[in-house]
Amino acid sequence: MERIGLAVIGAGYWGPNLVRNAQATPALRLEYLCDLDLQRAQRVLGGYSTVRATTSLDEVLADPRVRAVAIATPAATHLKVALAALEAGKHVLVEKPLAANLAEGRQLVEAAESRGLVLMLDHTYCYTPAVFHLRELVRGGGLGTVQYLDSVRINLGLVQPDVDVLWDLAPHDLSVFGAILPDEVRPVAVAAHGSDPIGAGHACVAHLTIRLTGGAMAHVHVNWLSPTKIRTMVIGGSAKTVVWDDLNPTQRLSIYDRGVERRDPGTLAVDERAQTLISYRVGDMVAPALTEQEALRAVMAEFAGAITEERAALTDGRSGLRVLALLEAASASLRQGGVFVDIEGDEDAKLA
């Protein structure tokens, strides 16, 4: 099968990772690395002598050998760059977030779908072996009914000049929620609280509380200022609970057959009904063996597969819209002092 010609747009922080993984993906053939700084692009390419470095996006999009582009530029440029690529008939992979706001994101999804092109989000964590396993476990009913999700993503990170910590870090957790939760479990409202203790001009520490259909609750804590790095997610179900510790390579997932149950009063004898109706289940813990692999390699394979098979990717444009809808509602909540704000519409229905 003919390899798919690819161009990477952006040679900054994330671009080199895209270049490396594109070169290692058999279904792709890297043709260009495009960046406003030609010397930076040439340094990234190093010994990749067959790949051309250029400063001209027009040159890249005019080349018929390029069927797809992977965009690693600032979020404010995503609409312009991705829309130009889609209008040139190219499939698009774009790093998070899909666009600077929900309206621009809808433009991109509409442009891709009207042309029959793949628009995919580089929500990298969704392609880790741990999240693949979580998706099977949660959507397959292995935890029972989802009761809560609690995610912490904190470290001494790079304080971004153009976005707050929610827009920088929370998309990782929100995209994972979208990938693993059953289709019938959707966010309906979000409350956000944040602080800026260093005077950066926007929130550097933030907490999200998300109401889900069915009464479940999700919580996200993101922080640029913590001297310790923590990446954990707890997903509690009526049958079992799973803990994902992304920084523990020997035991990323721990599945606990432990929890709290409420007994049905009708099953109790009359003399027992005055006693507590709460019981505690204490069972085994299982740590499934996971095959380690680089998530971005799986991203590239999924992008190529979606193009070849003419199907939507796991993290398609609509999944990116759902993340943007959550982020916009969270920003509105921050401005309003942390009140719950309804998530705007059903993005699938809105663009149907």
C-alpha positions as CSV (number, residue, x, y, z in Angstrom):
1,M,0.0,0.0,0.0
2,E,1.3,3.5,-0.9
3,R,2.5,5.5,2.0
4,I,0.7,8.7,2.9
5,G,2.7,11.8,2.3
6,L,2.8,13.9,5.5
7,A,4.0,17.4,6.4
8,V,4.6,18.6,9.9
9,I,3.7,22.2,10.5
10,G,5.6,23.7,13.5
11,A,9.1,22.8,14.7
12,G,8.8,24.1,18.3
13,Y,8.2,22.1,21.4
14,W,5.9,19.3,20.0
15,G,6.9,19.3,16.4
16,P,10.1,17.3,16.8
17,N,8.1,14.5,18.5
18,L,5.7,14.5,15.5
19,V,8.7,14.3,13.2
20,R,10.3,11.4,15.0
21,N,7.1,9.3,15.2
22,A,6.0,10.0,11.7
23,Q,9.4,8.7,10.5
24,A,8.8,5.6,12.5
25,T,5.3,4.9,11.2
26,P,5.4,2.6,8.1
27,A,2.1,3.9,6.7
28,L,3.5,7.5,6.6
29,R,6.2,9.2,4.5
30,L,7.4,12.5,5.9
31,E,7.8,15.1,3.1
32,Y,8.2,18.5,4.8
33,L,8.8,20.2,8.1
34,C,7.4,23.7,7.9
35,D,8.3,26.5,10.4
36,L,8.8,30.2,10.3
37,D,12.3,29.6,11.5
38,L,14.1,27.7,8.8
39,Q,17.2,27.0,10.8
40,R,15.2,25.5,13.7
41,A,13.4,23.2,11.2
42,Q,16.7,22.1,9.8
43,R,18.1,21.4,13.2
44,V,15.1,19.3,14.1
45,L,15.5,17.2,10.9
46,G,19.2,16.6,11.4
47,G,20.1,13.6,9.3
48,Y,16.7,13.2,7.7
49,S,18.1,14.3,4.4
50,T,15.0,13.2,2.4
51,V,12.7,15.6,4.3
52,R,12.5,19.2,3.1
53,A,12.6,22.1,5.5
54,T,10.6,25.2,4.4
55,T,9.1,28.4,5.8
56,S,6.2,28.4,3.2
57,L,2.9,26.8,4.1
58,D,1.7,27.5,0.6
59,E,4.5,25.4,-0.8
60,V,3.5,22.5,1.4
61,L,-0.2,22.7,0.6
62,A,0.4,23.0,-3.1
63,D,2.5,19.8,-3.3
64,P,0.3,16.8,-4.4
65,R,2.6,14.4,-2.6
66,V,1.4,15.8,0.7
67,R,-2.0,14.2,1.5
68,A,-2.0,15.1,5.2
69,V,-0.6,17.6,7.7
70,A,0.2,17.4,11.4
71,I,-0.1,20.8,13.0
72,A,1.9,21.8,16.1
73,T,1.5,25.5,16.2
74,P,0.0,27.8,18.9
75,A,-3.8,27.3,19.4
76,A,-4.5,30.9,18.2
77,T,-3.2,29.8,14.7
78,H,-5.1,26.5,14.5
79,L,-8.1,27.9,12.6
80,K,-6.0,29.6,9.9
81,V,-3.5,26.8,9.4
82,A,-5.9,23.9,9.6
83,L,-8.6,25.6,7.5
84,A,-6.0,26.3,4.8
85,A,-5.0,22.6,4.8
86,L,-8.6,21.4,4.7
87,E,-9.4,23.8,1.8
88,A,-6.4,22.4,0.0
89,G,-7.8,18.9,0.4
90,K,-5.4,17.7,3.1
91,H,-6.3,15.5,6.0
92,V,-5.4,17.2,9.3
93,L,-4.0,16.1,12.7
94,V,-3.9,19.0,15.1
95,E,-2.5,19.2,18.7
96,K,-4.9,20.2,21.5
97,P,-7.0,22.2,21.7
98,L,-8.7,22.0,18.4
99,A,-9.0,25.8,18.1
100,A,-8.9,28.9,20.3
101,N,-12.7,28.7,20.9
102,L,-15.7,26.7,20.2
103,A,-17.0,28.7,17.2
104,E,-13.6,28.3,15.4
105,G,-13.6,24.6,16.2
106,R,-17.0,24.2,14.6
107,Q,-15.7,25.8,11.5
108,L,-12.9,23.3,11.2
109,V,-15.2,20.3,11.8
110,E,-17.7,21.5,9.2
111,A,-14.9,22.1,6.7
112,A,-13.5,18.6,7.2
113,E,-16.9,16.8,7.1
114,S,-18.1,18.7,4.0
115,R,-15.0,17.6,2.1
116,G,-14.9,14.0,3.5
117,L,-11.5,14.6,5.1
118,V,-10.1,13.3,8.4
119,L,-9.8,15.9,11.2
120,M,-8.1,14.3,14.2
121,L,-7.0,15.7,17.6
122,D,-3.6,14.8,19.0
123,H,-5.1,13.9,22.4
124,T,-2.0,11.8,23.1
125,Y,-3.0,10.3,26.5
126,C,-6.1,8.7,24.8
127,Y,-3.6,6.4,23.0
128,T,-1.7,5.1,26.0
129,P,-2.0,1.4,26.8
130,A,-3.5,2.4,30.1
131,V,-6.3,4.4,28.6
132,F,-7.0,1.7,26.0
133,H,-7.4,-0.7,28.9
134,L,-9.5,1.8,30.9
135,R,-11.8,2.3,27.8
136,E,-12.5,-1.4,27.6
137,L,-13.0,-1.7,31.3
138,V,-15.3,1.2,31.8
139,R,-17.3,0.9,28.5
140,G,-17.5,-2.8,28.9
141,G,-19.2,-2.5,32.3
142,G,-16.2,-3.9,34.3
143,L,-16.6,-1.3,37.0
144,G,-20.4,-1.4,37.0
145,T,-22.1,2.0,36.9
146,V,-19.7,4.9,36.9
147,Q,-20.1,6.9,40.2
148,Y,-17.3,9.4,40.1
149,L,-14.0,10.4,38.4
150,D,-11.2,12.2,40.2
151,S,-8.1,13.4,38.3
152,V,-5.0,15.2,39.5
153,R,-2.4,16.7,37.0
154,I,0.1,18.9,38.9
155,N,3.7,19.7,38.5
156,L,6.2,22.6,38.3
157,G,5.2,23.3,34.8
158,L,5.8,25.9,32.1
159,V,3.5,28.9,32.8
160,Q,2.0,29.7,29.5
161,P,1.8,33.4,28.4
162,D,-1.4,33.1,26.3
163,V,-3.7,30.5,28.1
164,D,-4.5,29.7,31.7
165,V,-3.7,26.3,33.4
166,L,-7.2,25.0,32.5
167,W,-6.8,25.4,28.8
168,D,-3.2,24.1,29.0
169,L,-3.5,21.0,31.1
170,A,-7.2,20.1,31.6
171,P,-7.7,19.0,27.9
172,H,-5.6,15.9,28.7
173,D,-8.0,14.8,31.4
174,L,-11.2,15.9,29.6
175,S,-10.2,14.0,26.5
176,V,-9.6,10.9,28.5
177,F,-13.0,11.2,30.1
178,G,-14.5,11.4,26.7
179,A,-12.6,8.4,25.4
180,I,-13.4,6.1,28.3
181,L,-16.9,7.0,29.4
182,P,-19.9,5.2,27.9
183,D,-21.7,7.1,25.2
184,E,-24.7,7.8,27.5
185,V,-22.6,9.5,30.1
186,R,-22.0,13.1,29.1
187,P,-21.1,16.3,31.0
188,V,-24.0,18.6,31.6
189,A,-22.6,21.4,33.7
190,V,-19.2,22.5,35.1
191,A,-18.0,24.8,37.9
192,A,-14.4,26.1,37.9
193,H,-12.4,27.7,40.6
194,G,-8.9,29.1,40.1
195,S,-6.2,31.3,41.5
196,D,-3.2,33.3,40.3
197,P,-0.8,33.5,43.3
198,I,2.2,34.6,41.2
199,G,0.5,37.4,39.3
200,A,0.8,35.7,35.9
201,G,-2.4,37.3,34.7
202,H,-4.5,34.2,34.6
203,A,-5.2,31.1,36.7
204,C,-2.2,29.0,37.5
205,V,-4.0,26.6,39.9
206,A,-7.5,25.4,39.1
207,H,-10.2,22.9,40.1
208,L,-13.1,21.7,37.9
209,T,-16.2,20.0,39.1
210,I,-18.3,18.4,36.3
211,R,-21.8,17.1,36.6
212,L,-22.5,14.1,34.4
213,T,-25.7,12.5,33.2
214,G,-27.0,10.0,35.7
215,G,-25.8,11.9,38.7
216,A,-22.1,11.0,38.6
217,M,-19.5,13.7,39.3
218,A,-16.0,14.3,37.8
219,H,-13.3,16.4,39.4
220,V,-10.1,17.7,37.8
221,H,-7.2,19.5,39.6
222,V,-4.6,21.2,37.5
223,N,-1.6,23.2,38.8
224,W,1.6,24.7,37.3
225,L,3.1,25.5,40.7
226,S,3.5,22.2,42.5
227,P,7.1,21.1,43.3
228,T,5.9,17.5,43.1
229,K,4.6,15.9,39.9
230,I,1.4,13.9,40.2
231,R,-0.7,12.3,37.4
232,T,-3.4,10.1,38.8
233,M,-7.0,9.4,37.9
234,V,-9.5,7.4,40.1
235,I,-12.6,6.0,38.4
236,G,-15.1,4.7,40.9
237,G,-17.9,2.3,39.9
238,S,-20.7,0.4,41.6
239,A,-18.7,-2.8,41.2
240,K,-15.0,-1.9,41.2
241,T,-12.7,1.1,41.3
242,V,-9.6,1.6,39.2
243,V,-6.6,3.9,39.9
244,W,-4.4,5.1,37.1
245,D,-1.0,6.3,38.2
246,D,0.7,7.5,35.0
247,L,4.1,8.0,36.7
248,N,4.3,4.4,38.0
249,P,5.7,2.4,35.0
250,T,5.6,-0.9,36.9
251,Q,1.9,-0.6,38.0
252,R,0.0,2.1,36.0
253,L,-3.4,0.5,36.7
254,S,-4.7,-0.9,40.0
255,I,-8.2,-2.4,40.0
256,Y,-9.8,-2.7,43.4
257,D,-12.7,-4.9,44.3
258,R,-13.4,-2.7,47.2
259,G,-16.1,-0.1,47.9
260,V,-19.2,1.0,49.8
261,E,-22.7,-0.4,49.2
262,R,-26.1,0.5,50.5
263,R,-28.2,-2.4,51.4
264,D,-31.9,-2.6,50.4
265,P,-34.0,-2.3,53.6
266,G,-36.4,-4.8,52.1
267,T,-33.8,-7.5,52.3
268,L,-33.2,-7.0,56.1
269,A,-35.0,-8.7,58.9
270,V,-37.3,-6.4,61.0
271,D,-34.8,-6.4,63.9
272,E,-32.0,-5.4,61.5
273,R,-33.6,-2.4,59.9
274,A,-32.7,0.0,62.7
275,Q,-29.0,-0.9,62.1
276,T,-26.9,0.8,59.4
277,L,-27.8,0.2,55.8
278,I,-24.2,0.8,54.7
279,S,-21.8,-2.1,54.1
280,Y,-18.2,-2.2,53.0
281,R,-16.9,-4.6,50.4
282,V,-13.2,-5.5,50.8
283,G,-11.8,-7.7,48.0
284,D,-8.7,-8.2,46.0
285,M,-6.6,-5.7,44.0
286,V,-5.5,-6.7,40.5
287,A,-2.8,-4.9,38.5
288,P,-3.1,-5.8,34.8
289,A,0.0,-6.2,32.8
290,L,0.3,-3.5,30.1
291,T,2.6,-3.5,27.1
292,E,4.6,-0.3,27.1
293,Q,4.6,1.7,23.9
294,E,4.9,5.4,22.9
295,A,1.4,6.9,22.7
296,L,2.3,9.3,19.9
297,R,3.3,6.3,17.8
298,A,-0.3,5.0,18.2
299,V,-1.6,8.5,17.4
300,M,0.2,8.4,14.1
301,A,-1.0,4.9,13.3
302,E,-4.6,5.9,14.1
303,F,-4.3,9.0,11.8
304,A,-3.0,6.8,8.9
305,G,-5.6,4.2,9.6
306,A,-8.5,6.7,9.6
307,I,-7.3,8.1,6.2
308,T,-6.8,4.7,4.6
309,E,-10.0,3.2,5.9
310,E,-12.0,6.5,5.3
311,R,-13.4,6.5,8.9
312,A,-13.5,8.8,11.9
313,A,-10.5,8.7,14.2
314,L,-11.0,7.8,17.9
315,T,-10.2,11.4,18.8
316,D,-12.0,13.1,15.8
317,G,-13.0,16.7,15.4
318,R,-16.3,16.2,17.3
319,S,-14.4,14.9,20.3
320,G,-12.3,18.1,20.2
321,L,-15.5,20.2,20.1
322,R,-16.8,18.5,23.3
323,V,-13.5,19.4,25.0
324,L,-13.8,23.0,23.8
325,A,-17.4,23.2,25.0
326,L,-16.2,22.1,28.5
327,L,-13.4,24.6,28.5
328,E,-15.5,27.5,27.4
329,A,-18.1,26.7,30.1
330,A,-15.3,26.4,32.7
331,S,-13.9,29.8,31.7
332,A,-17.4,31.3,32.0
333,S,-17.7,29.8,35.5
334,L,-14.3,31.3,36.5
335,R,-15.5,34.7,35.4
336,Q,-18.8,34.2,37.4
337,G,-17.1,33.2,40.6
338,G,-17.3,29.5,40.3
339,V,-21.1,28.9,39.6
340,F,-22.2,25.9,37.6
341,V,-22.5,26.7,33.9
342,D,-24.4,24.4,31.6
343,I,-22.3,22.8,28.8
344,E,-23.4,24.3,25.5
345,G,-25.5,21.9,23.4
346,D,-24.8,18.5,22.0
347,E,-22.0,19.0,19.6
348,D,-22.9,15.8,17.7
349,A,-26.5,16.9,17.1
350,K,-25.5,20.5,16.4
351,L,-23.4,19.5,13.4
352,A,-25.5,16.6,12.2
